[in-house]
């Protein structure tokens, strides 16, 4: 899946269609989430990962999921090329008017002749059929493009073979704001983080939410929403969910896609076939493990207002619900076309 997503990203880059979200981002939890993504392969090689994250880095204007992808790609590259028992380090600090993310390793290093091509697409220092490392040579190229889209720069340095390497991504803080970091307590470590959120204990007070999912995760989501003040009911099938729409009258719906019998696409199509008085225009979020760009577009085309990939952070779930509610708070008639929201996590 990761290789397929990399190919799709390259296709979007070549076509000039790689889109970025525009949000205030706290870079510290972005780095933390990327570290969690690479935890398993690092542990498999008994690597020590050293972290050094400076406090009070200003909020940065950008795409938190794509910035997480940059850090994860750099870490993945270093982990892949570092021998068992080695060390990988990641540092986040502020240098003058920039935020700097540095990834270092004690790996095999980079040949000086290959260094100028390290960020080229499909570039691999060892291109033989007997090489010990997989991949397509796309991760670093994608990272460079994302950093440049944010107005930053990225560079690689290495003293030579078997002497390790250092990758540095520098992001301009010209649009940054000095503000306290968001509350990230209780946030899952395996999905999008870093979006600046209001640390309000009752962000969904008086909001009625219907969760339709055949998996037990629906109860976890219900608990999360209830702690934020929402009134929540859950259903495990399309038929039961549609019945709840008319009896419970939710303000927003979170619906899984892959379910036995009828799927989430069927649910939202049948929902939109109802008239407004029966809840047919209730905003709905597709909450699914089908996280690719194609699935996101299918969800929006089917009638969902947002696509949220599993697993998701607490703030991502709450943000998705709040975003589709913004045009029509509880107690007011819903609008017919809430704004589309992209909230996917890169593979």
Secondary structure, DSSP 8 states (H G I E B T S, - for coil): -HHHHHHHHHHHHHHT------EEE-HHHHHHHHHHHTHHHHHHTT-EEEEEE-S---BEEE-HHHHHHHHHHHHHHHHHHS-TT-EEEEEEEEETTEEEEEEEE-SS---HHHHTTTTSTT--S--STT-S--S-S-HHHHHHHHHHHTT-EEEEE-SSTTS-EEEEEEEE-TT-B-------TT--SSS---B-----TTTTTT-EEEEE-SSTHHHHHHHHHHHTT-EEEEESSHHHHHHHHHHH--SEEEE-S--SSS-HHHHHHHHHHS-GGGTTT-EEEEEES--SHHHHHHHHHHT-SEEEESS--HHHHHHHHHHHHTTS-TTS---SS---EEE----
